[in-house]
Amino acid sequence: MFEHGLILGTYLLRVGSFGLITSKNMVRAPMSLESIFNAVNLNFILFSNLLEGRRTGGEVFAIFVIAVAAAEAAAGLSIALSLQRNRKSTRIDQFNLLKW
């Protein structure tokens, strides 16, 4: 069971990394980041169960990561929504916000 979880975590990490690197859409990039966070959470829980028996250290840390990821997703989507309203596009490569 442990090996299957590691394979699933590796797959989620690779898919999320590929999506984050190749994404040009401001909605797809946070979704890929969420996939990476889920892979990390899965590894936290797997290694917590393997190394510490039935203690809940990995599960508690995973809940904190989920809470931070939810806040990040809400902030990122609100920024994407405001940019969509102002610039009429959500493509990352079209924004030059530092220019006057």
All heavy atoms as an XYZ file, in Angstrom:
775
protein
N       0.821     -1.199      0.000
C       0.000      0.000      0.000
C       0.864      1.262      0.000
O       0.507      2.252     -0.623
C      -0.917     -0.053      1.225
C      -1.931      1.027      1.265
S      -3.117      0.777     -0.061
C      -4.041      2.253      0.068
N       1.974      1.205      0.710
C       2.868      2.352      0.794
C       3.442      2.697     -0.569
O       3.503      3.873     -0.950
C       3.983      2.054      1.797
C       4.964      3.169      1.962
C       4.610      4.324      2.632
C       6.242      3.067      1.443
C       5.507      5.366      2.786
C       7.149      4.089      1.589
C       6.780      5.241      2.263
N       3.843      1.671     -1.327
C       4.425      1.911     -2.639
C       3.408      2.514     -3.606
O       3.739      3.378     -4.420
C       4.989      0.611     -3.224
C       6.190      0.086     -2.486
C       5.812     -0.753     -1.270
O       4.616     -1.116     -1.130
O       6.692     -1.021     -0.451
N       2.150      2.053     -3.511
C       1.111      2.596     -4.380
C       0.857      4.075     -4.073
O       0.630      4.877     -4.977
C      -0.182      1.807     -4.233
C      -0.064      0.379     -4.658
N       0.181      0.017     -5.964
C      -0.155     -0.769     -3.954
C       0.238     -1.299     -6.044
N       0.037     -1.801     -4.836
N       0.890      4.420     -2.803
C       0.728      5.820     -2.422
C       1.864      6.682     -2.926
O       1.654      7.817     -3.361
N       3.085      6.154     -2.864
C       4.227      6.914     -3.377
C       4.150      7.092     -4.888
O       4.495      8.152     -5.419
C       5.538      6.223     -3.002
C       5.979      6.346     -1.554
C       7.288      5.596     -1.343
C       6.128      7.785     -1.154
N       3.687      6.068     -5.582
C       3.529      6.174     -7.038
C       2.471      7.209     -7.376
O       2.659      8.047     -8.268
C       3.199      4.798     -7.652
C       4.417      3.875     -7.548
C       2.741      4.933     -9.097
C       4.133      2.438     -7.899
N       1.356      7.207     -6.638
C       0.307      8.196     -6.864
C       0.805      9.607     -6.547
O       0.544     10.550     -7.293
C      -0.926      7.868     -6.024
C      -2.092      8.843     -6.124
C      -2.638      8.862     -7.546
C      -3.163      8.477     -5.135
N       1.559      9.754     -5.461
C       2.115     11.060     -5.117
C       3.094     11.558     -6.163
O       3.103     12.751     -6.503
N       3.909     10.666     -6.689
C       4.855     11.043     -7.743
C       4.121     11.467     -9.010
O       4.489     12.452     -9.657
C       5.799      9.866     -8.049
O       6.444      9.470     -6.847
C       6.828     10.239     -9.082
N       3.069     10.722     -9.352
C       2.286     11.064    -10.532
C       1.635     12.435    -10.359
O       1.676     13.267    -11.277
C       1.227      9.987    -10.782
C       0.318     10.297    -11.927
C       0.769     10.205    -13.233
C      -0.997     10.693    -11.713
C      -0.056     10.508    -14.296
C      -1.828     10.989    -12.761
C      -1.359     10.887    -14.054
O      -2.177     11.195    -15.094
N       1.041     12.705     -9.191
C       0.420     14.004     -8.953
C       1.446     15.133     -9.006
O       1.179     16.209     -9.549
C      -0.274     14.020     -7.590
C      -1.620     13.340     -7.489
C      -2.069     13.279     -6.037
C      -2.638     14.061     -8.325
N       2.621     14.890     -8.456
C       3.666     15.908     -8.468
C       4.139     16.202     -9.889
O       4.316     17.365    -10.267
C       4.841     15.469     -7.605
C       5.965     16.473     -7.436
C       5.489     17.628     -6.572
C       7.170     15.822     -6.808
N       4.310     15.167    -10.692
C       4.780     15.378    -12.057
C       3.734     16.075    -12.920
O       4.055     16.972    -13.702
C       5.178     14.041    -12.686
C       6.418     13.460    -12.025
C       6.833     12.194    -12.661
N       7.440     12.512    -13.958
C       7.867     11.609    -14.800
N       7.772     10.334    -14.496
N       8.409     11.959    -15.942
N       2.474     15.670    -12.773
C       1.408     16.308    -13.550
C       1.252     17.764    -13.128
O       1.106     18.659    -13.971
C       0.087     15.525    -13.391
C      -1.096     16.311    -13.920
C       0.183     14.191    -14.090
N       1.297     18.021    -11.820
C       1.181     19.394    -11.339
C       2.347     20.256    -11.772
O       2.167     21.417    -12.150
N       3.560     19.710    -11.723
C       4.733     20.474    -12.159
C       4.679     20.778    -13.647
O       4.980     21.901    -14.070
C       6.017     19.701    -11.847
O       6.140     19.491    -10.477
N       4.290     19.794    -14.438
C       4.169     20.015    -15.879
C       3.105     21.065    -16.172
O       3.301     21.949    -17.008
C       3.832     18.701    -16.589
C       3.670     18.850    -18.070
C       4.771     19.011    -18.884
C       2.412     18.838    -18.646
C       4.628     19.158    -20.249
C       2.249     18.986    -20.008
C       3.362     19.143    -20.812
N       1.974     20.982    -15.482
C       0.913     21.969    -15.689
C       1.324     23.359    -15.255
O       0.957     24.346    -15.890
N       2.097     23.459    -14.183
C       2.535     24.761    -13.700
C       3.562     25.393    -14.636
O       3.549     26.597    -14.870
C       3.112     24.624    -12.292
C       3.388     25.902    -11.522
C       2.091     26.659    -11.292
C       4.036     25.575    -10.201
N       4.447     24.577    -15.187
C       5.480     25.093    -16.077
C       4.893     25.512    -17.430
O       5.253     26.555    -17.972
C       6.597     24.042    -16.264
C       7.379     23.895    -14.966
C       7.528     24.425    -17.398
C       8.336     22.731    -14.966
N       3.974     24.729    -17.956
C       3.466     24.983    -19.306
C       2.207     25.832    -19.330
O       1.745     26.190    -20.407
C       3.172     23.664    -20.036
O       2.167     22.957    -19.303
C       4.422     22.833    -20.171
N       1.658     26.175    -18.185
C       0.391     26.889    -18.146
C       0.580     28.366    -18.495
O       1.477     29.030    -17.993
C      -0.229     26.776    -16.763
O      -1.388     27.550    -16.687
N      -0.295     28.855    -19.351
C      -0.322     30.281    -19.668
C      -1.618     30.914    -19.186
O      -1.867     32.073    -19.448
C      -0.178     30.482    -21.175
C       1.178     30.092    -21.690
C       1.300     30.381    -23.152
C       2.673     29.968    -23.638
N       2.847     30.221    -25.065
N      -2.422     30.158    -18.493
C      -3.707     30.630    -18.016
C      -3.628     30.838    -16.511
O      -3.092     30.000    -15.786
C      -4.776     29.586    -18.344
C      -6.162     30.097    -18.132
O      -6.369     31.049    -17.388
N      -7.112     29.463    -18.789
N      -4.174     31.948    -16.021
C      -4.083     32.259    -14.595
C      -5.024     31.430    -13.743
O      -4.976     31.507    -12.526
C      -4.363     33.735    -14.371
C      -3.231     34.603    -14.856
S      -3.418     36.296    -14.365
C      -3.172     36.177    -12.626
N      -5.887     30.654    -14.338
C      -6.749     29.758    -13.575
C      -6.134     28.361    -13.509
O      -6.225     27.676    -12.497
C      -8.162     29.728    -14.189
C      -9.053     28.758    -13.465
C      -8.771     31.119    -14.165
N      -5.478     27.948    -14.572
C      -4.872     26.621    -14.599
C      -3.631     26.531    -13.712
O      -3.349     25.478    -13.147
C      -4.507     26.246    -16.030
C      -4.123     24.794    -16.161
C      -3.730     24.421    -17.554
N      -4.784     24.784    -18.491
C      -4.547     24.973    -19.774
N      -3.352     24.863    -20.260
N      -5.540     25.292    -20.581
N      -2.901     27.613    -13.571
C      -1.686     27.595    -12.759
C      -1.975     27.302    -11.286
O      -1.317     26.432    -10.697
C      -0.926     28.909    -12.921
N      -2.953     27.951    -10.636
C      -3.248     27.565     -9.248
C      -3.814     26.155     -9.111
O      -3.595     25.488     -8.101
C      -4.285     28.593     -8.788
C      -4.103     29.749     -9.667
C      -3.646     29.192    -10.980
N      -4.514     25.682    -10.152
C      -5.004     24.304    -10.096
C      -3.844     23.324    -10.123
O      -3.861     22.301     -9.421
C      -5.951     24.041    -11.262
C      -7.282     24.729    -11.094
S      -8.378     24.629    -12.521
C      -8.243     22.976    -13.050
N      -2.822     23.616    -10.907
C      -1.636     22.769    -10.936
C      -0.885     22.835     -9.610
O      -0.365     21.831     -9.124
C      -0.715     23.194    -12.069
O      -1.359     23.049    -13.301
N      -0.865     24.006     -9.011
C      -0.231     24.160     -7.702
C      -0.983     23.367     -6.644
O      -0.365     22.772     -5.748
C      -0.169     25.641     -7.334
C       0.769     26.045     -6.222
C       2.195     25.687     -6.583
C       0.650     27.527     -5.967
N      -2.297     23.315     -6.731
C      -3.089     22.506     -5.808
C      -2.759     21.018     -5.977
O      -2.734     20.269     -4.999
C      -4.578     22.738     -6.049
C      -5.068     24.092     -5.658
C      -5.065     24.319     -4.168
O      -5.255     23.359     -3.417
O      -4.851     25.468     -3.763
N      -2.524     20.590     -7.194
C      -2.138     19.196     -7.428
C      -0.791     18.884     -6.767
O      -0.608     17.806     -6.181
C      -2.077     18.916     -8.925
O      -1.627     17.618     -9.171
N       0.134     19.821     -6.829
C       1.427     19.647     -6.165
C       1.242     19.576     -4.653
O       1.834     18.735     -3.969
C       2.390     20.770     -6.573
C       2.755     20.643     -8.044
C       3.647     20.747     -5.720
C       3.521     21.823     -8.598
N       0.394     20.454     -4.110
C       0.131     20.433     -2.672
C      -0.511     19.113     -2.246
O      -0.211     18.582     -1.178
C      -0.786     21.593     -2.271
C      -0.108     22.927     -2.251
C      -0.840     24.082     -2.464
C       1.243     23.049     -2.016
C      -0.245     25.321     -2.444
C       1.864     24.279     -2.005
C       1.120     25.422     -2.209
N      -1.411     18.562     -3.069
C      -2.027     17.279     -2.741
C      -1.005     16.152     -2.753
O      -1.087     15.230     -1.933
C      -3.169     16.982     -3.702
C      -4.377     17.820     -3.413
O      -4.602     18.236     -2.283
N      -5.163     18.086     -4.440
N      -0.046     16.210     -3.654
C       1.014     15.196     -3.672
C       1.860     15.283     -2.406
O       2.206     14.267     -1.803
C       1.888     15.378     -4.912
N       2.165     16.496     -1.985
C       2.944     16.685     -0.759
C       2.160     16.201      0.450
O       2.705     15.536      1.339
C       3.359     18.163     -0.620
C       3.962     18.448      0.736
C       4.330     18.543     -1.718
N       0.862     16.510      0.499
C       0.026     16.046      1.602
C      -0.049     14.529      1.654
O      -0.010     13.931      2.736
C      -1.381     16.619      1.483
C      -1.446     18.070      1.837
O      -0.588     18.582      2.544
N      -2.464     18.743      1.344
N      -0.160     13.910      0.504
C      -0.196     12.447      0.455
C       1.097     11.855      1.001
O       1.076     10.891      1.770
C      -0.441     11.978     -0.981
C      -0.556     10.487     -1.209
C      -1.741      9.930     -0.467
C      -0.666     10.197     -2.679
N       2.224     12.452      0.652
C       3.504     11.971      1.171
C       3.636     12.212      2.671
O       4.180     11.374      3.387
C       4.660     12.611      0.416
C       4.853     11.994     -0.938
O       4.556     10.826     -1.141
N       5.330     12.777     -1.876
N       3.152     13.354      3.167
C       3.164     13.595      4.609
C       2.402     12.505      5.350
O       2.878     11.960      6.355
C       2.526     14.947      4.948
C       3.417     16.128      4.757
C       2.887     17.334      4.347
C       4.772     16.050      4.990
C       3.684     18.438      4.165
C       5.590     17.147      4.806
C       5.043     18.336      4.398
N       1.227     12.178      4.858
C       0.395     11.182      5.530
C       1.004      9.792      5.424
O       1.024      9.031      6.402
C      -1.031     11.225      4.960
C      -1.689     12.544      5.347
C      -1.864     10.063      5.448
C      -2.993     12.814      4.666
N       1.526      9.441      4.263
C       2.134      8.119      4.092
C       3.340      7.931      5.001
O       3.463      6.909      5.690
C       2.551      7.916      2.635
C       1.445      7.632      1.643
C       1.988      7.662      0.234
C       0.806      6.302      1.936
N       4.234      8.906      5.025
C       5.429      8.765      5.853
C       5.107      8.888      7.327
O       5.785      8.285      8.162
C       6.492      9.781      5.440
C       7.242      9.373      4.212
C       7.023     10.000      3.008
C       8.157      8.337      4.264
C       7.709      9.615      1.870
C       8.843      7.945      3.139
C       8.620      8.578      1.930
N       4.077      9.630      7.686
C       3.667      9.702      9.082
C       3.160      8.350      9.559
O       3.483      7.908     10.665
C       2.575     10.757      9.255
O       2.049     10.722     10.555
N       2.360      7.686      8.730
C       1.859      6.368      9.106
C       2.963      5.319      9.112
O       2.930      4.386      9.909
C       0.734      5.932      8.172
C      -0.543      6.683      8.432
O      -0.770      7.173      9.531
N      -1.372      6.795      7.415
N       3.942      5.473      8.228
C       5.025      4.491      8.171
C       5.985      4.636      9.338
O       6.355      3.650      9.973
C       5.795      4.644      6.857
C       7.002      3.716      6.685
C       6.527      2.290      6.470
C       7.871      4.187      5.554
N       6.365      5.860      9.660
C       7.418      6.075     10.647
C       6.921      6.187     12.076
O       7.595      5.778     13.003
C       8.212      7.337     10.277
C       8.915      7.290      8.926
C       9.582      8.614      8.639
C       9.910      6.163      8.868
N       5.734      6.738     12.276
C       5.278      7.005     13.637
C       4.135      6.106     14.091
O       3.560      6.340     15.149
C       4.838      8.470     13.758
C       5.954      9.446     13.529
C       5.470     10.873     13.636
O       4.297     11.085     13.946
O       6.286     11.768     13.412
N       3.775      5.122     13.329
C       2.679      4.260     13.736
C       1.344      4.942     13.546
O       1.004      5.380     12.466
N       0.588      5.077     14.605
C      -0.756      5.663     14.523
C      -0.831      7.078     15.067
O      -1.898      7.549     15.412
C      -1.756      4.778     15.258
C      -2.034      3.516     14.545
C      -2.824      3.809     13.286
N      -2.559      2.810     12.279
C      -2.817      2.965     11.016
N      -3.325      4.070     10.577
N      -2.569      2.010     10.168
N       0.271      7.787     15.169
C       0.230      9.186     15.586
C      -0.247     10.044     14.425
O      -0.119      9.669     13.264
C       1.596      9.628     16.071
C       1.999      8.876     17.347
C       3.358      9.220     17.809
N       3.454     10.636     18.120
C       4.598     11.229     18.400
N       5.719     10.541     18.416
N       4.630     12.509     18.670
N      -0.792     11.204     14.704
C      -1.443     12.010     13.672
C      -0.627     13.238     13.283
O      -1.187     14.265     12.948
C      -2.831     12.457     14.152
O      -2.659     13.231     15.342
C      -3.737     11.287     14.396
N       0.680     13.155     13.298
C       1.509     14.307     12.947
C       1.381     14.699     11.492
O       1.242     15.878     11.162
N       1.430     13.738     10.594
C       1.331     14.032      9.166
C      -0.037     14.528      8.768
O      -0.170     15.406      7.916
N      -1.085     13.968      9.388
C      -2.439     14.391      9.064
C      -2.701     15.826      9.496
O      -3.329     16.607      8.774
C      -3.465     13.458      9.714
C      -3.519     12.076      9.092
C      -2.502     11.115      9.683
O      -1.671     11.540     10.499
O      -2.534      9.945      9.293
N      -2.206     16.204     10.666
C      -2.390     17.570     11.153
C      -1.637     18.547     10.263
O      -2.160     19.614      9.896
C      -1.940     17.686     12.622
C      -1.905     19.128     13.079
C      -2.844     16.870     13.514
N      -0.418     18.205      9.889
C       0.357     19.083      9.012
C      -0.304     19.201      7.646
O      -0.306     20.273      7.038
C       1.787     18.563      8.895
C       2.740     19.584      8.380
C       3.087     20.681      9.141
C       3.285     19.466      7.122
C       3.960     21.630      8.667
C       4.162     20.403      6.629
C       4.505     21.500      7.409
N      -0.899     18.111      7.153
C      -1.601     18.148      5.871
C      -2.820     19.062      5.938
O      -3.124     19.767      4.970
C      -2.020     16.740      5.454
N      -3.510     19.087      7.073
C      -4.653     19.979      7.222
C      -4.206     21.433      7.178
O      -4.872     22.288      6.578
C      -5.429     19.648      8.513
C      -6.153     18.321      8.331
C      -6.422     20.747      8.869
C      -6.814     17.794      9.569
N      -3.065     21.747      7.792
C      -2.541     23.107      7.719
C      -2.164     23.484      6.287
O      -2.408     24.613      5.849
C      -1.331     23.281      8.640
C      -1.691     23.417     10.083
C      -1.170     22.542     11.015
C      -2.537     24.414     10.517
C      -1.500     22.653     12.350
C      -2.877     24.542     11.853
C      -2.356     23.655     12.774
N      -1.587     22.556      5.548
C      -1.239     22.826      4.151
C      -2.496     23.065      3.331
O      -2.537     23.954      2.473
C      -0.389     21.672      3.572
C      -0.224     21.812      2.074
C       0.954     21.618      4.248
N      -3.557     22.293      3.594
C      -4.816     22.479      2.881
C      -5.406     23.854      3.179
O      -5.919     24.540      2.289
C      -5.804     21.350      3.239
C      -5.338     20.035      2.625
C      -7.216     21.681      2.763
C      -6.107     18.824      3.105
N      -5.328     24.291      4.441
C      -5.858     25.607      4.807
C      -5.084     26.727      4.115
O      -5.683     27.682      3.596
C      -5.811     25.781      6.322
N      -3.767     26.619      4.082
C      -2.956     27.636      3.404
C      -3.217     27.609      1.906
O      -3.306     28.664      1.256
C      -1.464     27.432      3.728
C      -0.585     28.287      2.854
C      -1.202     27.711      5.191
N      -3.378     26.426      1.335
C      -3.651     26.321     -0.099
C      -5.018     26.904     -0.449
O      -5.177     27.516     -1.508
C      -3.574     24.865     -0.534
N      -5.997     26.746      0.423
C      -7.319     27.326      0.164
C      -7.250     28.850      0.190
O      -7.868     29.523     -0.653
C      -8.315     26.816      1.188
N      -6.499     29.394      1.132
C      -6.347     30.849      1.184
C      -5.599     31.360     -0.046
O      -5.951     32.401     -0.618
C      -5.608     31.251      2.453
N      -4.587     30.626     -0.470
C      -3.827     31.009     -1.667
C      -4.701     30.940     -2.911
O      -4.639     31.821     -3.778
C      -2.619     30.083     -1.808
C      -1.841     30.246     -3.074
C      -2.228     29.248     -4.135
O      -2.675     28.150     -3.802
O      -2.085     29.597     -5.324
N      -5.538     29.924     -3.001
C      -6.415     29.799     -4.165
C      -7.444     30.918     -4.198
O      -7.737     31.470     -5.265
C      -7.105     28.444     -4.146
N      -7.983     31.273     -3.046
C      -8.963     32.369     -3.006
C      -8.322     33.694     -3.404
O      -8.904     34.463     -4.187
C      -9.567     32.467     -1.604
N      -7.131     33.960     -2.902
C      -6.445     35.205     -3.262
C      -6.050     35.203     -4.741
O      -6.219     36.215     -5.438
C      -5.209     35.400     -2.387
N      -5.541     34.094     -5.225
C      -5.138     34.008     -6.628
C      -6.310     34.143     -7.579
O      -6.218     34.816     -8.614
N      -7.428     33.518     -7.252
C      -8.593     33.629     -8.123
C      -9.204     35.028     -8.084
O      -9.726     35.512     -9.094
C      -9.630     32.578     -7.749
C      -9.260     31.159     -8.153
C     -10.292     30.173     -7.644
C      -9.108     31.034     -9.648
N      -9.119     35.703     -6.944
C      -9.620     37.075     -6.907
C      -8.733     38.001     -7.741
O      -9.237     38.908     -8.421
C      -9.709     37.577     -5.466
O      -8.426     37.683     -4.894
N      -7.431     37.784     -7.715
C      -6.530     38.567     -8.569
C      -6.802     38.276    -10.044
O      -6.863     39.197    -10.874
C      -5.065     38.282     -8.205
C      -4.737     38.858     -6.829
C      -4.115     38.851     -9.257
C      -3.404     38.414     -6.290
N      -7.002     37.009    -10.376
C      -7.294     36.654    -11.764
C      -8.616     37.256    -12.220
O      -8.744     37.724    -13.353
C      -7.324     35.136    -11.922
N      -9.607     37.285    -11.336
C     -10.894     37.871    -11.691
C     -10.785     39.374    -11.912
O     -11.357     39.922    -12.872
C     -11.919     37.577    -10.604
C     -13.336     38.076    -10.849
C     -13.925     37.391    -12.067
C     -14.191     37.836     -9.630
N     -10.029     40.052    -11.066
C      -9.879     41.495    -11.268
C      -9.077     41.806    -12.532
O      -9.377     42.770    -13.242
C      -9.225     42.139    -10.045
O      -7.888     41.728     -9.921
N      -8.063     41.002    -12.835
C      -7.324     41.208    -14.083
C      -8.179     40.899    -15.299
O      -8.060     41.563    -16.337
C      -6.057     40.354    -14.093
C      -4.932     40.830    -13.190
C      -3.802     39.824    -13.174
C      -4.428     42.185    -13.641
N      -9.051     39.904    -15.170
C      -9.962     39.592    -16.274
C     -10.902     40.761    -16.535
O     -11.174     41.114    -17.678
C     -10.761     38.327    -15.949
C     -11.929     38.048    -16.864
C     -11.527     37.721    -18.273
O     -10.447     37.210    -18.501
N     -12.381     38.024    -19.226
N     -11.376     41.373    -15.479
C     -12.290     42.511    -15.648
C     -11.582     43.729    -16.240
O     -12.152     44.446    -17.061
C     -12.905     42.881    -14.317
C     -13.940     41.908    -13.851
C     -14.536     42.347    -12.549
N     -15.516     41.372    -12.101
C     -16.086     41.402    -10.916
N     -15.776     42.369    -10.057
N     -16.963     40.492    -10.575
N     -10.344     43.967    -15.833
C      -9.638     45.162    -16.292
C      -8.964     44.984    -17.641
O      -8.958     45.899    -18.462
C      -8.599     45.598    -15.263
C      -9.246     46.085    -13.994
O     -10.375     46.543    -13.998
N      -8.525     45.978    -12.891
N      -8.353     43.830    -17.865
C      -7.542     43.626    -19.079
C      -8.205     42.711    -20.104
O      -7.652     42.484    -21.162
C      -6.186     43.024    -18.701
C      -5.405     43.813    -17.683
C      -4.599     44.880    -18.369
N      -3.921     45.720    -17.397
C      -2.632     45.822    -17.279
N      -1.844     45.132    -18.071
N      -2.104     46.628    -16.387
N      -9.320     42.100    -19.777
C     -10.078     41.218    -20.678
C      -9.296     39.974    -21.111
O      -9.519     39.436    -22.181
C     -10.549     41.967    -21.929
C     -11.325     43.224    -21.653
C     -12.622     42.929    -20.975
C     -13.460     44.190    -20.865
N     -13.803     44.537    -19.516
N      -8.373     39.508    -20.275
C      -7.610     38.308    -20.596
C      -7.063     37.705    -19.309
O      -6.814     38.419    -18.341
C      -6.450     38.630    -21.530
O      -5.663     37.490    -21.746
N      -6.888     36.383    -19.293
C      -6.276     35.721    -18.140
C      -4.964     35.034    -18.505
O      -4.480     34.201    -17.757
C      -7.232     34.665    -17.544
O      -7.551     33.709    -18.540
C      -8.471     35.306    -16.983
N      -4.391     35.393    -19.641
C      -3.118     34.792    -20.036
C      -1.979     35.458    -19.272
O      -1.884     36.677    -19.195
C      -2.903     34.922    -21.533
C      -3.858     34.041    -22.318
C      -3.619     34.168    -23.790
N      -2.241     33.962    -24.174
C      -1.755     32.808    -24.630
N      -2.541     31.778    -24.748
N      -0.493     32.712    -24.982
N      -1.103     34.634    -18.720
C      -0.015     35.129    -17.888
C       1.004     35.912    -18.708
O       1.522     36.935    -18.266
C       0.671     33.952    -17.147
C      -0.304     33.333    -16.154
C       1.926     34.400    -16.430
C       0.203     32.078    -15.508
N       1.290     35.467    -19.915
C       2.338     36.107    -20.714
C       1.918     37.445    -21.317
O       2.739     38.139    -21.901
C       2.820     35.164    -21.822
C       1.695     34.720    -22.726
O       0.519     34.999    -22.412
O       1.987     34.077    -23.742
N       0.667     37.845    -21.166
C       0.221     39.114    -21.719
C       0.242     40.252    -20.723
O      -0.093     41.380    -21.052
C      -1.211     38.975    -22.253
C      -1.304     38.105    -23.467
C      -2.741     37.975    -23.948
O      -3.667     38.381    -23.272
N      -2.896     37.402    -25.117
N       0.635     39.984    -19.490
C       0.598     41.013    -18.459
C       1.962     41.626    -18.236
O       2.944     40.935    -18.007
C       0.075     40.448    -17.148
C      -1.339     40.022    -17.219
C      -1.683     38.728    -16.961
C      -2.324     40.930    -17.567
C      -2.989     38.333    -17.039
C      -3.633     40.534    -17.648
C      -3.979     39.241    -17.379
N       2.018     42.921    -18.321
C       3.175     43.709    -17.958
C       2.708     44.736    -16.935
O       2.477     45.883    -17.264
C       3.783     44.422    -19.166
C       4.973     43.686    -19.721
O       5.585     42.916    -18.992
N       5.265     43.919    -20.961
N       2.548     44.306    -15.726
C       1.977     45.167    -14.713
C       2.991     46.165    -14.135
O       2.616     47.096    -13.458
C       1.385     44.331    -13.580
C       0.240     43.410    -13.995
C      -0.205     42.585    -12.823
C      -0.914     44.213    -14.549
N       4.277     45.957    -14.401
C       5.283     46.845    -13.852
C       5.572     48.036    -14.753
O       6.278     48.944    -14.357
C       6.582     46.075    -13.580
C       6.487     44.968    -12.546
C       7.824     44.261    -12.420
C       6.060     45.533    -11.204
N       5.058     48.025    -15.962
C       5.246     49.162    -16.857
C       4.207     50.222    -16.571
O       3.116     49.950    -16.110
C       5.134     48.718    -18.307
C       6.311     47.946    -18.786
C       6.195     47.703    -20.267
C       7.421     47.020    -20.789
N       7.343     46.803    -22.229
N       4.522     51.468    -16.904
C       3.586     52.571    -16.693
C       2.611     52.576    -17.774
O       2.152     52.633    -18.610
C       4.326     53.890    -16.614
C       5.066     53.999    -15.336
C       6.298     53.511    -15.072
C       4.620     54.606    -14.133
N       6.652     53.786    -13.780
C       5.654     54.468    -13.182
C       3.469     55.280    -13.765
C       5.546     54.956    -11.908
C       3.380     55.761    -12.494
C       4.401     55.596    -11.574
